[in-house]
Amino acid sequence: MSLNAFAPQGNTVLITAAVSPPTGVQAPTFGTNTLNAQQFRIKNSATADVAIGYGATASAATTNAAIPGAASQSVIVGAGQTEVFTFPPASFFSAAIGAATGAVYITPGDGV
């Protein structure tokens, strides 16, 4: 991970966080570095906190999109917040929210 400002390395994907998390999606990188990014900028545009599930497959990400616990791989991103996390390359993502739905944007890249 670079200490430079975040540099996008792929297209942003949109996840609609919901009470029943959607099928996990990947955020692949551009060009020859496809699926190599390890930092992911996550923007929660919802008016409530979301649990971002991640995993090696779409179904794992969907299953993990739950309030963090001993068996889940998830992180909470506060309402209206943007965070940069390090995840394994080629991770899939899904998002759960307590009520209604909300937009979550995930961009692969490098930096903080």
Chimera marker file (.cmm) of the C-alpha trace (Angstrom):
<marker_set name="trace">
<marker id="1" x="0.000" y="0.000" z="0.000" r="1" g="1" b="0" radius="0.5"/>
<marker id="2" x="1.230" y="3.430" z="-0.934" r="1" g="1" b="0" radius="0.5"/>
<marker id="3" x="1.084" y="6.390" z="1.440" r="1" g="1" b="0" radius="0.5"/>
<marker id="4" x="0.185" y="8.564" z="-1.552" r="1" g="1" b="0" radius="0.5"/>
<marker id="5" x="-3.330" y="9.812" z="-2.157" r="1" g="1" b="0" radius="0.5"/>
<marker id="6" x="-5.700" y="7.129" z="-3.413" r="1" g="1" b="0" radius="0.5"/>
<marker id="7" x="-5.217" y="6.422" z="-7.131" r="1" g="1" b="0" radius="0.5"/>
<marker id="8" x="-8.076" y="4.565" z="-8.855" r="1" g="1" b="0" radius="0.5"/>
<marker id="9" x="-6.980" y="1.479" z="-10.779" r="1" g="1" b="0" radius="0.5"/>
<marker id="10" x="-10.338" y="0.251" z="-12.026" r="1" g="1" b="0" radius="0.5"/>
<marker id="11" x="-13.982" y="1.038" z="-12.584" r="1" g="1" b="0" radius="0.5"/>
<marker id="12" x="-16.221" y="1.907" z="-9.663" r="1" g="1" b="0" radius="0.5"/>
<marker id="13" x="-18.977" y="-0.628" z="-9.009" r="1" g="1" b="0" radius="0.5"/>
<marker id="14" x="-22.326" y="0.145" z="-7.392" r="1" g="1" b="0" radius="0.5"/>
<marker id="15" x="-23.870" y="-2.110" z="-4.773" r="1" g="1" b="0" radius="0.5"/>
<marker id="16" x="-27.370" y="-1.437" z="-3.518" r="1" g="1" b="0" radius="0.5"/>
<marker id="17" x="-27.180" y="-2.282" z="0.178" r="1" g="1" b="0" radius="0.5"/>
<marker id="18" x="-30.357" y="-3.972" z="1.376" r="1" g="1" b="0" radius="0.5"/>
<marker id="19" x="-31.756" y="-5.859" z="4.371" r="1" g="1" b="0" radius="0.5"/>
<marker id="20" x="-31.232" y="-9.003" z="2.264" r="1" g="1" b="0" radius="0.5"/>
<marker id="21" x="-27.722" y="-8.405" z="0.839" r="1" g="1" b="0" radius="0.5"/>
<marker id="22" x="-27.396" y="-8.584" z="-2.954" r="1" g="1" b="0" radius="0.5"/>
<marker id="23" x="-25.205" y="-11.063" z="-4.822" r="1" g="1" b="0" radius="0.5"/>
<marker id="24" x="-21.531" y="-10.168" z="-4.362" r="1" g="1" b="0" radius="0.5"/>
<marker id="25" x="-19.660" y="-8.374" z="-7.163" r="1" g="1" b="0" radius="0.5"/>
<marker id="26" x="-15.987" y="-7.848" z="-8.022" r="1" g="1" b="0" radius="0.5"/>
<marker id="27" x="-14.340" y="-4.482" z="-8.673" r="1" g="1" b="0" radius="0.5"/>
<marker id="28" x="-11.670" y="-5.461" z="-11.242" r="1" g="1" b="0" radius="0.5"/>
<marker id="29" x="-8.693" y="-3.291" z="-12.149" r="1" g="1" b="0" radius="0.5"/>
<marker id="30" x="-7.671" y="-1.811" z="-15.501" r="1" g="1" b="0" radius="0.5"/>
<marker id="31" x="-5.331" y="-3.334" z="-18.079" r="1" g="1" b="0" radius="0.5"/>
<marker id="32" x="-2.644" y="-5.890" z="-17.325" r="1" g="1" b="0" radius="0.5"/>
<marker id="33" x="-3.088" y="-5.558" z="-13.541" r="1" g="1" b="0" radius="0.5"/>
<marker id="34" x="-6.613" y="-7.020" z="-13.675" r="1" g="1" b="0" radius="0.5"/>
<marker id="35" x="-7.703" y="-8.160" z="-10.227" r="1" g="1" b="0" radius="0.5"/>
<marker id="36" x="-4.426" y="-7.075" z="-8.550" r="1" g="1" b="0" radius="0.5"/>
<marker id="37" x="-5.593" y="-4.030" z="-6.552" r="1" g="1" b="0" radius="0.5"/>
<marker id="38" x="-5.588" y="-4.566" z="-2.805" r="1" g="1" b="0" radius="0.5"/>
<marker id="39" x="-6.944" y="-1.221" z="-1.630" r="1" g="1" b="0" radius="0.5"/>
<marker id="40" x="-10.607" y="-0.447" z="-2.134" r="1" g="1" b="0" radius="0.5"/>
<marker id="41" x="-12.237" y="2.947" z="-1.605" r="1" g="1" b="0" radius="0.5"/>
<marker id="42" x="-15.750" y="2.422" z="-0.258" r="1" g="1" b="0" radius="0.5"/>
<marker id="43" x="-18.250" y="5.298" z="-0.290" r="1" g="1" b="0" radius="0.5"/>
<marker id="44" x="-21.460" y="4.739" z="1.668" r="1" g="1" b="0" radius="0.5"/>
<marker id="45" x="-24.050" y="7.147" z="0.253" r="1" g="1" b="0" radius="0.5"/>
<marker id="46" x="-26.819" y="5.667" z="2.408" r="1" g="1" b="0" radius="0.5"/>
<marker id="47" x="-28.352" y="7.491" z="5.372" r="1" g="1" b="0" radius="0.5"/>
<marker id="48" x="-27.559" y="4.504" z="7.634" r="1" g="1" b="0" radius="0.5"/>
<marker id="49" x="-24.469" y="2.437" z="8.432" r="1" g="1" b="0" radius="0.5"/>
<marker id="50" x="-23.805" y="-0.542" z="6.143" r="1" g="1" b="0" radius="0.5"/>
<marker id="51" x="-22.036" y="-3.848" z="6.733" r="1" g="1" b="0" radius="0.5"/>
<marker id="52" x="-19.713" y="-4.570" z="3.809" r="1" g="1" b="0" radius="0.5"/>
<marker id="53" x="-19.221" y="-8.290" z="3.308" r="1" g="1" b="0" radius="0.5"/>
<marker id="54" x="-16.218" y="-9.526" z="1.377" r="1" g="1" b="0" radius="0.5"/>
<marker id="55" x="-14.864" y="-12.889" z="0.325" r="1" g="1" b="0" radius="0.5"/>
<marker id="56" x="-13.241" y="-14.974" z="-2.390" r="1" g="1" b="0" radius="0.5"/>
<marker id="57" x="-16.588" y="-15.703" z="-4.090" r="1" g="1" b="0" radius="0.5"/>
<marker id="58" x="-19.839" y="-13.856" z="-4.735" r="1" g="1" b="0" radius="0.5"/>
<marker id="59" x="-21.736" y="-16.139" z="-2.353" r="1" g="1" b="0" radius="0.5"/>
<marker id="60" x="-19.146" y="-15.687" z="0.424" r="1" g="1" b="0" radius="0.5"/>
<marker id="61" x="-19.419" y="-11.897" z="0.144" r="1" g="1" b="0" radius="0.5"/>
<marker id="62" x="-23.214" y="-12.093" z="0.316" r="1" g="1" b="0" radius="0.5"/>
<marker id="63" x="-23.102" y="-14.404" z="3.344" r="1" g="1" b="0" radius="0.5"/>
<marker id="64" x="-20.547" y="-12.173" z="5.085" r="1" g="1" b="0" radius="0.5"/>
<marker id="65" x="-22.587" y="-8.980" z="4.606" r="1" g="1" b="0" radius="0.5"/>
<marker id="66" x="-23.852" y="-8.990" z="8.183" r="1" g="1" b="0" radius="0.5"/>
<marker id="67" x="-23.141" y="-7.329" z="11.478" r="1" g="1" b="0" radius="0.5"/>
<marker id="68" x="-19.550" y="-8.366" z="12.291" r="1" g="1" b="0" radius="0.5"/>
<marker id="69" x="-19.222" y="-11.488" z="14.351" r="1" g="1" b="0" radius="0.5"/>
<marker id="70" x="-16.875" y="-14.363" z="14.933" r="1" g="1" b="0" radius="0.5"/>
<marker id="71" x="-17.846" y="-16.105" z="11.689" r="1" g="1" b="0" radius="0.5"/>
<marker id="72" x="-18.307" y="-13.194" z="9.287" r="1" g="1" b="0" radius="0.5"/>
<marker id="73" x="-15.854" y="-11.190" z="7.223" r="1" g="1" b="0" radius="0.5"/>
<marker id="74" x="-17.402" y="-7.731" z="7.219" r="1" g="1" b="0" radius="0.5"/>
<marker id="75" x="-16.636" y="-4.144" z="8.083" r="1" g="1" b="0" radius="0.5"/>
<marker id="76" x="-18.998" y="-1.304" z="8.956" r="1" g="1" b="0" radius="0.5"/>
<marker id="77" x="-18.914" y="1.934" z="6.961" r="1" g="1" b="0" radius="0.5"/>
<marker id="78" x="-20.800" y="4.788" z="8.588" r="1" g="1" b="0" radius="0.5"/>
<marker id="79" x="-23.613" y="6.693" z="6.899" r="1" g="1" b="0" radius="0.5"/>
<marker id="80" x="-22.224" y="9.151" z="4.355" r="1" g="1" b="0" radius="0.5"/>
<marker id="81" x="-18.630" y="8.070" z="5.017" r="1" g="1" b="0" radius="0.5"/>
<marker id="82" x="-15.786" y="7.103" z="2.683" r="1" g="1" b="0" radius="0.5"/>
<marker id="83" x="-13.128" y="4.627" z="3.815" r="1" g="1" b="0" radius="0.5"/>
<marker id="84" x="-10.145" y="2.886" z="2.178" r="1" g="1" b="0" radius="0.5"/>
<marker id="85" x="-9.567" y="-0.741" z="3.161" r="1" g="1" b="0" radius="0.5"/>
<marker id="86" x="-7.059" y="-3.407" z="2.168" r="1" g="1" b="0" radius="0.5"/>
<marker id="87" x="-8.636" y="-6.682" z="1.025" r="1" g="1" b="0" radius="0.5"/>
<marker id="88" x="-7.220" y="-9.663" z="-0.870" r="1" g="1" b="0" radius="0.5"/>
<marker id="89" x="-6.972" y="-9.108" z="-4.630" r="1" g="1" b="0" radius="0.5"/>
<marker id="90" x="-10.032" y="-10.232" z="-6.625" r="1" g="1" b="0" radius="0.5"/>
<marker id="91" x="-12.350" y="-9.975" z="-3.596" r="1" g="1" b="0" radius="0.5"/>
<marker id="92" x="-16.110" y="-9.902" z="-4.058" r="1" g="1" b="0" radius="0.5"/>
<marker id="93" x="-18.284" y="-7.411" z="-2.133" r="1" g="1" b="0" radius="0.5"/>
<marker id="94" x="-21.874" y="-7.154" z="-0.922" r="1" g="1" b="0" radius="0.5"/>
<marker id="95" x="-23.605" y="-4.836" z="1.563" r="1" g="1" b="0" radius="0.5"/>
<marker id="96" x="-26.304" y="-5.113" z="4.206" r="1" g="1" b="0" radius="0.5"/>
<marker id="97" x="-28.278" y="-2.279" z="5.780" r="1" g="1" b="0" radius="0.5"/>
<marker id="98" x="-30.737" y="-2.351" z="8.676" r="1" g="1" b="0" radius="0.5"/>
<marker id="99" x="-33.706" y="-0.851" z="6.857" r="1" g="1" b="0" radius="0.5"/>
<marker id="100" x="-34.577" y="0.320" z="3.346" r="1" g="1" b="0" radius="0.5"/>
<marker id="101" x="-31.738" y="0.431" z="0.779" r="1" g="1" b="0" radius="0.5"/>
<marker id="102" x="-28.689" y="2.578" z="0.042" r="1" g="1" b="0" radius="0.5"/>
<marker id="103" x="-26.000" y="3.103" z="-2.575" r="1" g="1" b="0" radius="0.5"/>
<marker id="104" x="-22.458" y="1.894" z="-1.864" r="1" g="1" b="0" radius="0.5"/>
<marker id="105" x="-19.661" y="2.570" z="-4.345" r="1" g="1" b="0" radius="0.5"/>
<marker id="106" x="-16.447" y="0.506" z="-4.419" r="1" g="1" b="0" radius="0.5"/>
<marker id="107" x="-13.348" y="1.562" z="-6.387" r="1" g="1" b="0" radius="0.5"/>
<marker id="108" x="-10.173" y="-0.555" z="-6.607" r="1" g="1" b="0" radius="0.5"/>
<marker id="109" x="-6.880" y="1.293" z="-6.406" r="1" g="1" b="0" radius="0.5"/>
<marker id="110" x="-3.748" y="2.072" z="-4.455" r="1" g="1" b="0" radius="0.5"/>
<marker id="111" x="-3.077" y="4.550" z="-1.649" r="1" g="1" b="0" radius="0.5"/>
<marker id="112" x="-4.883" y="6.023" z="1.320" r="1" g="1" b="0" radius="0.5"/>
<link id1="1" id2="2" r="1" g="1" b="0" radius="0.2"/>
<link id1="2" id2="3" r="1" g="1" b="0" radius="0.2"/>
<link id1="3" id2="4" r="1" g="1" b="0" radius="0.2"/>
<link id1="4" id2="5" r="1" g="1" b="0" radius="0.2"/>
<link id1="5" id2="6" r="1" g="1" b="0" radius="0.2"/>
<link id1="6" id2="7" r="1" g="1" b="0" radius="0.2"/>
<link id1="7" id2="8" r="1" g="1" b="0" radius="0.2"/>
<link id1="8" id2="9" r="1" g="1" b="0" radius="0.2"/>
<link id1="9" id2="10" r="1" g="1" b="0" radius="0.2"/>
<link id1="10" id2="11" r="1" g="1" b="0" radius="0.2"/>
<link id1="11" id2="12" r="1" g="1" b="0" radius="0.2"/>
<link id1="12" id2="13" r="1" g="1" b="0" radius="0.2"/>
<link id1="13" id2="14" r="1" g="1" b="0" radius="0.2"/>
<link id1="14" id2="15" r="1" g="1" b="0" radius="0.2"/>
<link id1="15" id2="16" r="1" g="1" b="0" radius="0.2"/>
<link id1="16" id2="17" r="1" g="1" b="0" radius="0.2"/>
<link id1="17" id2="18" r="1" g="1" b="0" radius="0.2"/>
<link id1="18" id2="19" r="1" g="1" b="0" radius="0.2"/>
<link id1="19" id2="20" r="1" g="1" b="0" radius="0.2"/>
<link id1="20" id2="21" r="1" g="1" b="0" radius="0.2"/>
<link id1="21" id2="22" r="1" g="1" b="0" radius="0.2"/>
<link id1="22" id2="23" r="1" g="1" b="0" radius="0.2"/>
<link id1="23" id2="24" r="1" g="1" b="0" radius="0.2"/>
<link id1="24" id2="25" r="1" g="1" b="0" radius="0.2"/>
<link id1="25" id2="26" r="1" g="1" b="0" radius="0.2"/>
<link id1="26" id2="27" r="1" g="1" b="0" radius="0.2"/>
<link id1="27" id2="28" r="1" g="1" b="0" radius="0.2"/>
<link id1="28" id2="29" r="1" g="1" b="0" radius="0.2"/>
<link id1="29" id2="30" r="1" g="1" b="0" radius="0.2"/>
<link id1="30" id2="31" r="1" g="1" b="0" radius="0.2"/>
<link id1="31" id2="32" r="1" g="1" b="0" radius="0.2"/>
<link id1="32" id2="33" r="1" g="1" b="0" radius="0.2"/>
<link id1="33" id2="34" r="1" g="1" b="0" radius="0.2"/>
<link id1="34" id2="35" r="1" g="1" b="0" radius="0.2"/>
<link id1="35" id2="36" r="1" g="1" b="0" radius="0.2"/>
<link id1="36" id2="37" r="1" g="1" b="0" radius="0.2"/>
<link id1="37" id2="38" r="1" g="1" b="0" radius="0.2"/>
<link id1="38" id2="39" r="1" g="1" b="0" radius="0.2"/>
<link id1="39" id2="40" r="1" g="1" b="0" radius="0.2"/>
<link id1="40" id2="41" r="1" g="1" b="0" radius="0.2"/>
<link id1="41" id2="42" r="1" g="1" b="0" radius="0.2"/>
<link id1="42" id2="43" r="1" g="1" b="0" radius="0.2"/>
<link id1="43" id2="44" r="1" g="1" b="0" radius="0.2"/>
<link id1="44" id2="45" r="1" g="1" b="0" radius="0.2"/>
<link id1="45" id2="46" r="1" g="1" b="0" radius="0.2"/>
<link id1="46" id2="47" r="1" g="1" b="0" radius="0.2"/>
<link id1="47" id2="48" r="1" g="1" b="0" radius="0.2"/>
<link id1="48" id2="49" r="1" g="1" b="0" radius="0.2"/>
<link id1="49" id2="50" r="1" g="1" b="0" radius="0.2"/>
<link id1="50" id2="51" r="1" g="1" b="0" radius="0.2"/>
<link id1="51" id2="52" r="1" g="1" b="0" radius="0.2"/>
<link id1="52" id2="53" r="1" g="1" b="0" radius="0.2"/>
<link id1="53" id2="54" r="1" g="1" b="0" radius="0.2"/>
<link id1="54" id2="55" r="1" g="1" b="0" radius="0.2"/>
<link id1="55" id2="56" r="1" g="1" b="0" radius="0.2"/>
<link id1="56" id2="57" r="1" g="1" b="0" radius="0.2"/>
<link id1="57" id2="58" r="1" g="1" b="0" radius="0.2"/>
<link id1="58" id2="59" r="1" g="1" b="0" radius="0.2"/>
<link id1="59" id2="60" r="1" g="1" b="0" radius="0.2"/>
<link id1="60" id2="61" r="1" g="1" b="0" radius="0.2"/>
<link id1="61" id2="62" r="1" g="1" b="0" radius="0.2"/>
<link id1="62" id2="63" r="1" g="1" b="0" radius="0.2"/>
<link id1="63" id2="64" r="1" g="1" b="0" radius="0.2"/>
<link id1="64" id2="65" r="1" g="1" b="0" radius="0.2"/>
<link id1="65" id2="66" r="1" g="1" b="0" radius="0.2"/>
<link id1="66" id2="67" r="1" g="1" b="0" radius="0.2"/>
<link id1="67" id2="68" r="1" g="1" b="0" radius="0.2"/>
<link id1="68" id2="69" r="1" g="1" b="0" radius="0.2"/>
<link id1="69" id2="70" r="1" g="1" b="0" radius="0.2"/>
<link id1="70" id2="71" r="1" g="1" b="0" radius="0.2"/>
<link id1="71" id2="72" r="1" g="1" b="0" radius="0.2"/>
<link id1="72" id2="73" r="1" g="1" b="0" radius="0.2"/>
<link id1="73" id2="74" r="1" g="1" b="0" radius="0.2"/>
<link id1="74" id2="75" r="1" g="1" b="0" radius="0.2"/>
<link id1="75" id2="76" r="1" g="1" b="0" radius="0.2"/>
<link id1="76" id2="77" r="1" g="1" b="0" radius="0.2"/>
<link id1="77" id2="78" r="1" g="1" b="0" radius="0.2"/>
<link id1="78" id2="79" r="1" g="1" b="0" radius="0.2"/>
<link id1="79" id2="80" r="1" g="1" b="0" radius="0.2"/>
<link id1="80" id2="81" r="1" g="1" b="0" radius="0.2"/>
<link id1="81" id2="82" r="1" g="1" b="0" radius="0.2"/>
<link id1="82" id2="83" r="1" g="1" b="0" radius="0.2"/>
<link id1="83" id2="84" r="1" g="1" b="0" radius="0.2"/>
<link id1="84" id2="85" r="1" g="1" b="0" radius="0.2"/>
<link id1="85" id2="86" r="1" g="1" b="0" radius="0.2"/>
<link id1="86" id2="87" r="1" g="1" b="0" radius="0.2"/>
<link id1="87" id2="88" r="1" g="1" b="0" radius="0.2"/>
<link id1="88" id2="89" r="1" g="1" b="0" radius="0.2"/>
<link id1="89" id2="90" r="1" g="1" b="0" radius="0.2"/>
<link id1="90" id2="91" r="1" g="1" b="0" radius="0.2"/>
<link id1="91" id2="92" r="1" g="1" b="0" radius="0.2"/>
<link id1="92" id2="93" r="1" g="1" b="0" radius="0.2"/>
<link id1="93" id2="94" r="1" g="1" b="0" radius="0.2"/>
<link id1="94" id2="95" r="1" g="1" b="0" radius="0.2"/>
<link id1="95" id2="96" r="1" g="1" b="0" radius="0.2"/>
<link id1="96" id2="97" r="1" g="1" b="0" radius="0.2"/>
<link id1="97" id2="98" r="1" g="1" b="0" radius="0.2"/>
<link id1="98" id2="99" r="1" g="1" b="0" radius="0.2"/>
<link id1="99" id2="100" r="1" g="1" b="0" radius="0.2"/>
<link id1="100" id2="101" r="1" g="1" b="0" radius="0.2"/>
<link id1="101" id2="102" r="1" g="1" b="0" radius="0.2"/>
<link id1="102" id2="103" r="1" g="1" b="0" radius="0.2"/>
<link id1="103" id2="104" r="1" g="1" b="0" radius="0.2"/>
<link id1="104" id2="105" r="1" g="1" b="0" radius="0.2"/>
<link id1="105" id2="106" r="1" g="1" b="0" radius="0.2"/>
<link id1="106" id2="107" r="1" g="1" b="0" radius="0.2"/>
<link id1="107" id2="108" r="1" g="1" b="0" radius="0.2"/>
<link id1="108" id2="109" r="1" g="1" b="0" radius="0.2"/>
<link id1="109" id2="110" r="1" g="1" b="0" radius="0.2"/>
<link id1="110" id2="111" r="1" g="1" b="0" radius="0.2"/>
<link id1="111" id2="112" r="1" g="1" b="0" radius="0.2"/>
</marker_set>
